[in-house]
Amino acid sequence: MADAGAGAVIGRLIRRDLRRTLTGNALLPILFFLLVAAMMPFAVGPDAKLLGRVGPGLLWVAALTAALLPIERLVEPDRASGHLDQLALAGLRMEEVAFARMVAHWLGLGPPLLIAAFPASALLGMSGEALARTLLTLAIGTPGLAALAVAVASMTAGLRQASALGALLLLPLAIPLLIFAASAAGDPRAGALQLEAAVSLFLVVGAPFVAGAALRAART
C-alpha cells in the first residue's frame, strides 16, 4: 500500500512538472532547435549533397543545444521555494523526485523535438531515409539526454551562474551519446545504434541516483 501511495505521488509530481513545462517556455527549446537547423546551411554552404550527408549530425547538435536552455528551471525553482523539503517530509526519496522530473522533462522535450525534426530536415534537404534514421536515434537518445539534463540541473542547483555551469557539465558528458547517435543516423549498419541505446539506458538508470544525491546536498 505504501508503494502504491508513493507511486500515486510520483504520478502527480510528473503531471505537475509536465504542466509547468508546457505552460512555461516550452516552445523556446523547439524554436531554438529549428533556428539552429535553419542557420546551418548558411554555415556549411549551399551544397545539397553535403547538407543531406551531415544533416543528421547537425540535427543532433541542435537537439543538444536545445536541451541546454531549460536546465536552470528544472530543479532550482523547487529548491528555492522549499518544495523539495515538502516532498521529503511527505516520504519521497530524492531519487524518486529526480525520476519524476526526468520523465516530465522528456515528455516536454522529446516528442516535440521529434515533430520539429520534420521541418528541420526539410531545411537541411535530408532524404526520407535519413530522416527516418534520425527520428529513431532521437527517440532512443532523448531519454538519456533528458536524464543527463536533470542530473546536471541537480548538481548546479543553488549555485551562481547555474546555466553556464550546467552547459559546461552537460556538453562533455553528452559527447558519447552525440557521437553514437550521429553515427547511427548516418550508417545504421555500423552498430552505433546499439551503443547509443546502451549509453542512453545507462544515463536513464544512473541519473536518478546522481541527481538524488545532489538534491539532498542542495537541501542542506
RAKA-V28396 format. One record per residue. N is the residue number from 1. RES is the residue in three letters. PHI is phi as a letter, one per 40 degrees, with the letter a starting at -180 (none if undefined). BURIAL is + if it has 16 or more other C-alpha atoms within 10 Angstrom, else -. D_CENTER is the distance of its C-alpha to the mean C-alpha in Angstrom with 2 decimals. Layout:
N:RES:PHI:BURIAL:D_CENTER, N:RES:PHI:BURIAL:D_CENTER
//
This chain:
1:MET:none:-:32.66, 2:ALA:c:-:30.73, 3:ASP:c:-:27.82, 4:ALA:c:-:28.03, 5:GLY:c:-:28.09, 6:ALA:c:+:25.03, 7:GLY:c:-:23.20, 8:ALA:c:-:24.34, 9:VAL:c:+:23.15, 10:ILE:c:+:19.64, 11:GLY:c:-:19.73, 12:ARG:c:-:20.93, 13:LEU:c:+:18.31, 14:ILE:c:+:15.51, 15:ARG:c:+:17.52, 16:ARG:c:-:18.12, 17:ASP:c:+:14.57, 18:LEU:c:+:13.66, 19:ARG:c:-:16.88, 20:ARG:c:-:16.20, 21:THR:c:+:12.91, 22:LEU:c:+:14.84, 23:THR:c:-:17.92, 24:GLY:c:-:16.46, 25:ASN:c:-:15.04, 26:ALA:c:+:12.81, 27:LEU:c:-:14.23, 28:LEU:c:-:13.70, 29:PRO:c:+:10.31, 30:ILE:c:+:11.86, 31:LEU:c:-:15.12, 32:PHE:c:+:13.85, 33:PHE:d:+:12.38, 34:LEU:c:+:15.87, 35:LEU:c:-:17.67, 36:VAL:c:+:16.45, 37:ALA:c:+:17.42, 38:ALA:c:+:20.69, 39:MET:c:-:21.56, 40:MET:c:+:21.14, 41:PRO:d:+:24.48, 42:PHE:c:-:26.27, 43:ALA:c:-:25.11, 44:VAL:c:-:25.71, 45:GLY:h:-:28.78, 46:PRO:c:-:30.16, 47:ASP:c:-:30.56, 48:ALA:c:-:29.21, 49:LYS:c:-:29.33, 50:LEU:c:-:27.41, 51:LEU:c:+:24.68, 52:GLY:c:+:24.47, 53:ARG:c:+:24.30, 54:VAL:c:+:21.58, 55:GLY:d:+:19.66, 56:PRO:d:+:17.09, 57:GLY:c:+:16.27, 58:LEU:c:+:16.22, 59:LEU:c:+:13.76, 60:TRP:c:+:11.31, 61:VAL:c:+:12.16, 62:ALA:c:+:11.66, 63:ALA:c:+:8.13, 64:LEU:c:+:7.44, 65:THR:c:+:9.64, 66:ALA:c:+:8.32, 67:ALA:c:+:5.03, 68:LEU:c:+:8.02, 69:LEU:c:+:9.97, 70:PRO:c:+:9.34, 71:ILE:d:+:9.27, 72:GLU:c:+:13.02, 73:ARG:c:+:13.07, 74:LEU:c:+:10.97, 75:VAL:b:+:13.91, 76:GLU:d:+:16.72, 77:PRO:d:-:18.30, 78:ASP:c:-:18.87, 79:ARG:c:+:20.27, 80:ALA:c:-:22.48, 81:SER:c:-:23.81, 82:GLY:g:-:24.71, 83:HIS:c:-:22.66, 84:LEU:c:+:21.46, 85:ASP:c:+:25.18, 86:GLN:c:-:26.04, 87:LEU:c:+:23.60, 88:ALA:c:-:25.09, 89:LEU:c:-:28.54, 90:ALA:c:-:27.73, 91:GLY:g:-:27.27, 92:LEU:c:+:23.51, 93:ARG:c:+:22.22, 94:MET:c:+:19.37, 95:GLU:c:+:17.62, 96:GLU:c:+:17.90, 97:VAL:c:+:16.64, 98:ALA:c:+:13.49, 99:PHE:c:+:13.04, 100:ALA:c:+:13.68, 101:ARG:c:+:11.18, 102:MET:c:+:8.42, 103:VAL:c:+:10.01, 104:ALA:c:+:10.44, 105:HIS:c:+:7.03, 106:TRP:c:+:6.08, 107:LEU:c:+:9.56, 108:GLY:c:+:9.26, 109:LEU:b:+:6.52, 110:GLY:c:+:7.04, 111:PRO:d:-:10.83, 112:PRO:c:-:11.41, 113:LEU:c:+:9.89, 114:LEU:c:+:12.22, 115:ILE:c:-:14.99, 116:ALA:c:-:14.59, 117:ALA:c:+:14.88, 118:PHE:c:+:18.49, 119:PRO:c:-:19.84, 120:ALA:c:+:17.90, 121:SER:c:+:19.56, 122:ALA:c:+:22.84, 123:LEU:c:+:22.60, 124:LEU:c:+:22.28, 125:GLY:g:+:24.99, 126:MET:c:+:23.18, 127:SER:c:-:25.19, 128:GLY:c:-:24.42, 129:GLU:c:-:24.12, 130:ALA:c:+:21.62, 131:LEU:c:+:19.52, 132:ALA:c:+:19.79, 133:ARG:c:+:18.70, 134:THR:c:+:15.68, 135:LEU:c:+:14.69, 136:LEU:c:+:15.25, 137:THR:c:+:13.10, 138:LEU:c:+:10.12, 139:ALA:c:+:10.98, 140:ILE:c:+:11.26, 141:GLY:c:+:8.47, 142:THR:c:+:5.32, 143:PRO:c:+:6.28, 144:GLY:c:+:6.66, 145:LEU:c:+:3.63, 146:ALA:c:+:2.79, 147:ALA:c:+:6.38, 148:LEU:c:+:6.78, 149:ALA:c:+:5.64, 150:VAL:c:+:8.04, 151:ALA:c:+:10.46, 152:VAL:c:+:10.79, 153:ALA:c:+:11.23, 154:SER:c:+:13.80, 155:MET:c:+:15.55, 156:THR:b:+:16.06, 157:ALA:c:+:17.04, 158:GLY:g:+:20.55, 159:LEU:c:-:20.80, 160:ARG:c:-:22.03, 161:GLN:f:-:19.88, 162:ALA:c:+:16.75, 163:SER:c:+:14.52, 164:ALA:c:-:16.43, 165:LEU:c:+:16.38, 166:GLY:c:+:12.64, 167:ALA:c:+:12.40, 168:LEU:c:-:15.19, 169:LEU:c:+:13.61, 170:LEU:c:+:10.08, 171:LEU:d:+:11.60, 172:PRO:c:-:14.20, 173:LEU:c:+:12.30, 174:ALA:c:+:9.91, 175:ILE:d:-:13.20, 176:PRO:d:-:14.25, 177:LEU:c:+:11.28, 178:LEU:c:+:11.86, 179:ILE:c:-:15.57, 180:PHE:c:+:15.80, 181:ALA:c:+:13.64, 182:ALA:c:+:15.78, 183:SER:c:+:18.84, 184:ALA:c:+:18.33, 185:ALA:c:+:17.93, 186:GLY:c:+:21.07, 187:ASP:a:-:23.18, 188:PRO:c:+:22.47, 189:ARG:c:-:25.55, 190:ALA:c:-:24.47, 191:GLY:g:-:22.88, 192:ALA:c:+:19.54, 193:LEU:c:+:17.86, 194:GLN:c:-:19.04, 195:LEU:c:+:17.86, 196:GLU:c:+:14.31, 197:ALA:c:+:14.50, 198:ALA:c:+:16.04, 199:VAL:c:+:13.49, 200:SER:c:+:10.60, 201:LEU:c:+:13.14, 202:PHE:c:-:14.12, 203:LEU:c:+:10.81, 204:VAL:c:+:10.63, 205:VAL:c:-:14.31, 206:GLY:c:-:14.61, 207:ALA:c:+:11.91, 208:PRO:d:+:13.82, 209:PHE:c:+:16.97, 210:VAL:c:+:15.82, 211:ALA:c:+:14.30, 212:GLY:c:+:17.48, 213:ALA:c:+:19.76, 214:ALA:c:+:18.23, 215:LEU:c:+:18.53, 216:ARG:c:+:22.11, 217:ALA:c:-:22.90, 218:ALA:c:+:21.57, 219:ARG:c:-:23.87, 220:THR:c:-:26.93
//
